[in-house]
Amino acid sequence: MYRKGEVRYEALPLPDRVQRPDDEALAVAEDFLAYMKRRHSVRQYAPRPVPEAVVTACIAAAGTAPSGANHQPWHFVAISDPAMKARIRAGAEDEEKEFYSGGAGDEWLAALEPIGTGVSKPHLTDAPWLIVVFAQRFGLTEDGTRYKNYYVPESVGIATGILITALHQAGLVCLEHTPAPMKFLGPLCGRPDHEKPVMILPVGYPAEDATVPSVAKRKKPLDQILSVFRG
């Protein structure tokens, strides 16, 4: 974390070692792969409440992510207030009306057709929690001095990936909703102008009749996402 005036490097002995024997490492990696294959983006949520402590623990895990210069340029806003969720849904659906009425373009809309998305976003009020992810374009010291953040999209993307994984590990589901632009989210969530909302994650348990689009199960085979140069 950035602190004004701290510019000296100091090496710290590696505080934690989690290395495993090769065979155990492979078994753990394959178990993790199998578990992550069970992760789904869900739009239908059960009314079952989720304890706040579970949500905050997952966000704390996201906060352990690596970041450019360790500036940690993210902020997470967790919302369970029904009125606030309703305002977010109304604002999101206003943006979606423009998007689906021609703002997206024919190619983009055609790409979304197999996913089954549309203007209506009931998950934004049905889910017991919304987590709004903000990216900090720059940071401020305690005395208000502005400092530059580095690799902001990359850093926030890594943290969000850890958050989604932590939610899955906790037995929850979420949906990755990307605001465009939904500038109202900053004031609504009490965040400053230099923070940009980049994602809303509805979080909860899946409804009994929850579905996912069949196309979502089509993942690229390993040989299309991996290249290996052996020594």
C-alpha positions in Angstrom: 0.0 0.0 0.0 1.4 3.4 -1.0 2.4 5.8 1.8 3.8 9.2 1.2 7.6 9.3 1.7 8.1 5.6 1.7 10.6 5.0 -1.2 13.0 2.5 0.4 13.1 -1.1 -0.6 13.3 -3.6 2.3 13.5 -7.3 1.7 11.3 -9.6 3.9 12.0 -13.3 4.2 9.2 -15.2 2.5 6.6 -15.4 5.3 4.6 -18.3 3.9 5.5 -21.4 2.0 2.8 -23.5 0.5 4.8 -25.7 -1.9 3.9 -29.3 -2.4 5.5 -32.4 -3.9 5.0 -32.7 -7.6 2.4 -35.5 -7.4 0.4 -33.7 -4.7 0.6 -30.4 -6.7 -0.9 -32.1 -9.7 -3.7 -33.7 -7.7 -4.6 -30.4 -6.1 -4.5 -28.6 -9.4 -6.7 -31.1 -11.0 -9.2 -31.0 -8.1 -9.3 -27.2 -8.4 -9.9 -27.5 -12.1 -12.8 -29.9 -11.5 -14.3 -27.6 -8.9 -14.0 -24.5 -11.1 -15.7 -26.3 -13.9 -18.8 -26.2 -11.6 -18.7 -22.4 -11.4 -21.6 -20.8 -13.4 -22.8 -17.3 -13.9 -26.3 -17.3 -12.7 -29.2 -14.8 -13.2 -31.9 -16.5 -11.0 -31.4 -16.2 -7.2 -33.0 -17.8 -4.2 -34.5 -15.6 -1.5 -32.2 -17.3 1.0 -30.1 -14.6 2.8 -26.3 -14.6 2.8 -24.5 -13.6 6.0 -22.6 -10.4 5.6 -19.5 -12.0 7.1 -19.3 -14.5 4.2 -19.4 -11.7 1.7 -16.8 -9.6 3.5 -14.5 -12.6 3.8 -14.7 -13.1 0.1 -13.9 -9.4 -0.5 -11.0 -9.7 1.9 -9.6 -12.5 -0.2 -9.9 -10.2 -3.3 -7.9 -7.6 -1.4 -4.9 -10.0 -1.3 -4.5 -9.7 -5.0 -1.2 -8.5 -6.5 -1.3 -5.0 -8.0 0.9 -2.5 -9.8 3.4 -1.0 -7.3 1.2 -2.6 -4.6 -1.1 0.4 -4.8 -4.2 -1.8 -4.6 -6.3 0.4 -6.9 -9.7 -1.0 -6.0 -12.7 -0.5 -3.8 -15.6 -2.8 -3.2 -19.1 -1.7 -2.2 -21.3 -4.5 -0.7 -25.1 -3.7 -0.8 -28.0 -5.5 0.7 -30.3 -2.5 1.1 -33.4 -3.2 -1.0 -34.0 0.4 -1.9 -30.5 0.9 -3.0 -30.6 -2.3 -5.1 -33.8 -1.0 -6.7 -32.1 2.3 -7.7 -29.2 0.4 -9.2 -31.5 -1.9 -11.2 -33.5 1.1 -12.5 -30.3 2.9 -13.6 -28.9 -0.3 -15.2 -32.1 -0.9 -17.1 -32.1 2.6 -18.4 -28.6 2.1 -19.8 -29.7 -1.3 -21.2 -32.6 0.2 -23.1 -30.2 2.4 -25.0 -27.8 -0.5 -25.5 -30.4 -2.9 -26.9 -32.2 -0.2 -29.0 -29.2 0.2 -31.3 -26.3 1.6 -29.2 -24.5 -1.8 -29.2 -24.6 -2.4 -32.9 -25.8 -5.5 -34.8 -22.7 -7.6 -34.4 -22.5 -7.2 -30.6 -26.2 -8.0 -30.2 -25.9 -11.1 -32.4 -23.0 -12.2 -30.2 -25.2 -11.9 -27.1 -28.2 -13.7 -28.6 -27.1 -17.2 -27.4 -26.6 -15.8 -23.9 -30.2 -14.8 -23.7 -29.6 -11.3 -22.1 -32.0 -8.4 -22.4 -33.1 -5.1 -20.9 -34.7 -6.5 -17.8 -32.3 -7.1 -14.9 -34.3 -8.7 -12.1 -31.1 -10.3 -10.6 -30.1 -6.8 -9.5 -32.9 -6.8 -7.0 -33.4 -10.6 -6.4 -29.9 -11.3 -5.3 -29.4 -10.7 -1.6 -26.2 -8.8 -2.2 -24.7 -6.6 -4.9 -20.9 -6.0 -4.9 -19.9 -3.0 -7.0 -16.3 -3.1 -8.0 -14.6 0.3 -8.4 -11.2 1.0 -10.1 -9.2 3.9 -8.7 -7.7 6.0 -11.5 -5.3 7.6 -9.0 -4.9 7.5 -5.2 -4.9 10.1 -2.5 -2.7 10.2 0.6 -4.1 11.0 4.0 -3.3 14.7 3.4 -5.1 14.7 0.0 -1.9 14.5 -2.1 -2.6 12.8 -5.4 -0.4 9.9 -6.6 -0.5 7.8 -9.7 -1.8 4.2 -9.8 -0.2 1.7 -12.2 -1.7 -1.1 -14.3 -5.1 -0.3 -12.9 -7.3 -2.5 -15.3 -4.9 -5.4 -14.8 -4.8 -5.1 -11.0 -8.6 -4.7 -10.6 -9.2 -7.6 -13.0 -7.0 -9.9 -11.0 -8.7 -8.9 -7.7 -12.1 -9.4 -9.3 -11.1 -12.9 -10.5 -10.1 -13.8 -7.0 -13.4 -12.4 -5.6 -15.4 -14.5 -8.1 -13.4 -17.6 -7.2 -13.8 -16.9 -3.4 -17.6 -16.6 -3.9 -17.6 -19.9 -5.7 -15.5 -21.5 -2.9 -18.1 -20.3 -0.4 -20.8 -22.0 -2.3 -22.3 -18.9 -3.8 -23.1 -17.8 -7.3 -22.7 -14.4 -9.0 -23.1 -12.7 -12.3 -20.6 -10.5 -14.0 -22.5 -7.3 -15.0 -20.4 -4.6 -16.5 -21.8 -1.1 -16.3 -21.5 1.1 -19.4 -21.2 3.8 -18.2 -23.6 4.0 -15.2 -21.9 7.0 -13.8 -24.6 7.3 -11.2 -23.0 4.4 -9.2 -20.3 6.6 -7.8 -22.5 9.1 -6.1 -25.0 6.4 -5.1 -22.3 4.4 -3.4 -20.5 7.4 -1.9 -17.4 7.0 -4.0 -15.2 9.9 -5.3 -15.0 11.0 -8.9 -11.6 9.4 -9.5 -13.1 5.9 -9.0 -14.8 4.2 -12.0 -17.4 1.4 -11.5 -16.2 -1.5 -13.6 -18.5 -4.4 -12.5 -21.6 -5.2 -10.5 -21.7 -8.7 -9.0 -25.1 -9.9 -7.9 -24.3 -12.5 -5.2 -26.4 -15.2 -3.5 -27.6 -18.8 -3.8 -29.1 -20.1 -7.1 -32.9 -20.4 -7.3 -34.3 -23.9 -7.5 -35.2 -23.3 -11.2 -32.0 -21.5 -12.1 -30.7 -22.0 -15.6 -27.6 -21.2 -17.6 -27.4 -20.8 -21.4 -26.1 -24.0 -23.0 -23.5 -22.0 -24.9 -21.9 -21.2 -21.5 -20.7 -24.8 -21.2 -18.7 -24.5 -24.4 -15.1 -23.8 -23.3 -12.1 -23.6 -25.6 -10.0 -26.8 -25.4 -6.6 -26.6 -23.8 -4.7 -26.6 -27.1 -6.5 -23.4 -28.1 -5.6 -21.5 -25.0 -2.1 -22.9 -24.2 1.2 -22.8 -25.9 4.2 -24.6 -24.3 7.9 -24.1 -25.2 9.8 -26.9 -23.4 13.4 -26.6 -22.4 
